[in-house]
Amino acid sequence: MQRKSPLLEAQNLFVCCGKTPVLKDVSITIEPLQIVAIVGPNGSGKTTLLKAIAGLLQTKKGRISFKGERIDTLPLWEIVQRGLVYVPEGMSVFPDMTVIENLEVGAYLNRKAVDRQMKLVFELFPELYDHRNAFAEVLSGGQQRMVTLGRGLMSGAQLLLLDDPFLGLSPKIIKRFCDTFRTMRKNGVTLFIAGQHVRRILNVADAAFLIEEGNITLTGSGHAVLRDQHLQQILFGLDTQFPVV
């Protein structure tokens, strides 16, 4: 049986902030229809990696390929048009626009598929349909996060890069989002997630990477990485393994 080609390959990436190296020879592979996590201490390079892949930061060395095509030489809008979309940490809604108007903004490069993508967003987040004509400013924090994720989906994204999507959310809403991520995968969307909610992110991940000081130091399934003693020591200060919850 022939092996499918990776959806994304980042090879030997070096990214600097000024003259200071932030990513150092980083290589990752993401397969189609995976949920992939990247975790690590604050300042380790998680957001830098997502931004480099999305075309928001220039790489000093290395190569990034998406669906077999090199993209690190392309302008941002062409990367989005090809189906790779970055949803930044703390991304906010447009408060004086309705939910539908907020979602339509995400389809500015995908006008022909507005109806199809809007249907998908409302299937994933029925409460947004119930508030579709309400101004976004009246939504709860969790509902506003649904809108920002929905905007990413409106582009027709095949790969969503999510930077700390659980920031500021309650445990109940976080669990709901984890379930939604699995449903998104069933609908053809691959996810690459970074964030500080390490247990939650790794529990939902098919594959995972640990990054430290700009280097990938551990790879494996989400559960295997979560159980790794080194990860427990540097992120949780634990010397013994804990059960996956």
C-alpha positions in Angstrom: 0.0 0.0 0.0 1.5 3.3 -1.1 2.1 5.8 1.7 0.3 9.1 1.4 2.4 12.2 1.1 2.6 14.5 4.1 0.3 17.5 4.2 3.0 19.7 5.6 6.8 19.4 5.8 9.0 21.9 7.5 12.6 21.1 7.0 15.7 22.5 8.9 14.0 25.8 9.8 16.1 28.6 11.3 14.3 31.7 12.4 15.9 34.7 14.1 14.6 37.6 16.1 17.2 40.2 15.2 20.4 38.3 15.5 19.1 36.0 18.1 18.1 32.5 16.8 14.6 31.4 17.9 14.2 28.3 15.9 17.3 26.1 15.4 17.2 23.4 12.7 13.5 22.5 13.3 11.9 19.8 11.2 8.3 18.6 11.5 5.9 16.6 9.4 2.1 16.7 9.6 0.0 14.0 7.9 -3.4 14.7 6.5 -6.3 14.6 8.9 -4.2 14.6 12.0 -4.5 16.7 15.2 -0.9 17.6 16.0 0.3 19.4 19.1 3.4 21.4 19.9 4.1 22.1 23.5 7.0 23.6 25.5 8.0 26.2 28.1 7.1 29.8 27.5 9.5 31.4 25.0 10.5 28.0 23.5 9.5 28.9 20.0 5.9 27.5 19.6 4.3 30.7 18.3 7.4 31.5 16.1 7.1 28.1 14.4 3.4 28.6 13.7 4.0 32.1 12.3 6.9 30.9 10.2 4.7 28.1 8.7 1.9 30.6 8.1 4.2 33.0 6.2 4.1 35.7 8.9 7.8 35.3 9.8 10.7 34.9 7.4 12.8 31.9 7.7 16.6 32.4 7.6 17.2 28.9 6.4 15.0 25.9 5.6 12.1 24.9 3.5 8.3 24.6 4.1 6.1 22.5 1.8 2.3 22.2 1.8 0.6 19.6 -0.3 3.9 19.0 -2.0 4.4 22.6 -3.0 7.0 24.9 -1.5 5.3 27.8 0.2 7.9 29.7 2.3 8.6 31.8 -0.8 5.0 32.7 -1.3 3.1 35.8 -0.1 0.8 35.4 2.8 -2.5 35.6 0.7 -1.3 32.8 -1.6 -0.6 30.6 1.4 -4.1 31.2 2.8 -5.6 30.6 -0.7 -3.9 27.2 -0.8 -5.7 26.2 2.4 -3.3 27.0 5.3 -4.6 29.4 7.9 -3.2 30.7 11.2 -5.6 31.7 14.0 -3.4 33.7 16.5 -3.6 33.7 20.3 -6.2 36.1 21.5 -7.7 36.7 18.1 -10.7 38.9 18.6 -14.1 39.4 16.9 -15.3 42.6 15.2 -17.6 43.7 17.9 -19.8 46.0 15.8 -20.4 43.3 13.2 -22.9 40.5 13.3 -21.8 36.9 13.7 -22.6 36.3 10.0 -20.6 39.4 9.0 -17.6 38.3 11.1 -17.7 34.9 9.5 -17.9 36.3 6.0 -14.7 38.2 6.6 -12.9 34.9 6.8 -14.1 34.0 3.3 -12.6 37.0 1.5 -10.4 34.7 -0.6 -13.1 31.9 -0.9 -16.2 33.7 -1.9 -17.5 30.8 -4.0 -17.7 28.5 -1.0 -19.3 30.9 1.5 -22.6 28.9 1.8 -20.9 25.5 2.1 -18.4 26.8 4.7 -21.1 28.7 6.6 -23.1 25.5 6.9 -20.1 23.7 8.3 -19.4 26.4 10.9 -23.1 26.3 12.0 -23.1 22.5 12.2 -20.0 22.7 14.5 -21.3 25.6 16.6 -25.1 25.6 16.6 -25.2 28.4 19.1 -23.6 30.7 16.5 -26.5 29.9 14.2 -28.9 30.9 17.0 -27.0 34.2 17.3 -26.2 34.7 13.6 -27.7 38.2 13.4 -26.5 39.4 16.8 -23.6 41.7 17.2 -20.5 39.8 18.2 -19.9 42.0 21.2 -22.9 40.5 23.0 -21.5 36.9 22.8 -19.8 35.1 25.6 -16.1 34.6 25.6 -16.5 31.0 24.5 -18.9 32.0 21.7 -16.5 34.7 20.5 -13.7 32.0 20.3 -16.1 29.9 18.2 -16.4 32.9 15.8 -12.7 33.3 15.4 -12.3 29.5 14.7 -15.2 29.8 12.3 -13.5 32.6 10.5 -10.6 30.3 9.9 -12.8 27.6 8.5 -14.6 30.1 6.2 -11.4 30.3 4.2 -11.8 26.7 3.3 -8.8 25.8 5.3 -7.3 22.3 5.0 -4.8 23.0 7.7 -5.6 25.3 10.7 -2.7 26.5 12.9 -4.2 27.3 16.3 -2.1 29.3 18.8 -3.3 28.8 22.3 -7.0 28.3 21.4 -8.0 27.5 25.0 -6.7 30.8 26.4 -9.1 32.2 29.0 -11.8 29.5 28.5 -13.5 27.4 31.2 -12.7 23.7 31.5 -16.2 22.9 30.2 -15.7 25.0 27.1 -12.2 23.6 26.6 -13.7 20.0 26.6 -16.3 21.1 24.1 -13.6 22.5 21.8 -11.6 19.3 22.0 -14.7 17.4 20.9 -15.2 19.9 18.1 -11.6 19.5 16.9 -12.2 15.7 16.4 -15.4 16.6 14.4 -13.4 19.1 12.3 -10.9 16.3 11.5 -13.8 14.1 10.3 -14.8 17.0 8.0 -11.4 17.1 6.3 -9.6 19.7 8.4 -6.1 19.0 9.8 -5.1 20.9 13.0 -1.7 22.0 14.4 -2.2 23.3 17.9 0.2 25.2 20.3 -0.6 26.2 23.8 -0.2 26.1 27.5 -3.0 23.7 28.3 -0.6 20.9 27.8 -2.7 18.0 29.2 -5.8 18.9 27.2 -3.8 19.5 24.0 -1.8 16.3 24.2 -4.9 14.2 25.1 -6.6 15.3 21.9 -3.5 15.0 19.7 -2.7 12.1 17.3 1.0 13.3 17.2 3.0 15.8 19.2 6.3 17.6 19.5 8.1 19.1 22.5 10.1 22.2 21.7 12.8 23.6 24.0 14.9 26.7 23.3 14.1 26.5 19.6 14.8 22.7 19.3 12.5 19.8 18.8 13.5 17.5 21.7 10.7 14.9 21.7 8.2 13.5 19.2 5.5 10.8 19.5 1.8 10.3 19.9 0.0 12.8 22.1 -0.4 10.3 24.9 3.2 9.1 24.7 4.6 12.6 24.9 2.3 13.4 27.8 3.6 10.4 29.7 7.3 11.2 29.1 9.2 11.9 32.3 11.3 14.6 30.8 8.2 16.6 29.7 6.6 16.1 33.2 9.7 17.5 34.8 10.1 20.6 32.7 6.5 21.5 32.3 4.9 20.3 35.5 7.9 19.9 37.9 7.0 16.3 38.5 9.5 13.5 39.0 7.1 10.6 38.6 4.6 9.9 35.9 0.9 10.7 36.3 -2.1 9.1 34.8 -3.4 10.5 31.5 -6.7 12.3 32.2 
